[in-house]
Amino acid sequence: MAYIIYQGQNIAIPDNVKIDELANAIQAMQNAGGYSYVTLDLEGTQPKRVRLMVGPGIPIGIVSDPLDGHEPNLSDDSLNDFVKWSTDDAGSAS
């Protein structure tokens, strides 16, 4: 699961959203120098539509797992990198 930190609130990012595309869109909005909205349709027992204002001076963070919610691509070393990162990270905590 991934989420956006916005004004001190954690907002879950729907599973069908591609994290890289969302991050690029937010960056483009910030770089444009104006204000715009990112709209997310949140699922659940009471579905909600969330509109986040994006623009200069509005801090936004995207938090996700190291693979950004994507399945590892087994045709390259991404799974090995993930496993190595997880192992290295756990070892440094002690």
Secondary structure, 3 states (H helix, E strand, C coil): CCEEEECCEEEECCCCCCHHHHHHHHHHHHHHCCCEEEEEEECCCCCEEEEEEECCCCCEEEECCCCCCCCCCCCCCHHHHHHHHHHHHHHHCC
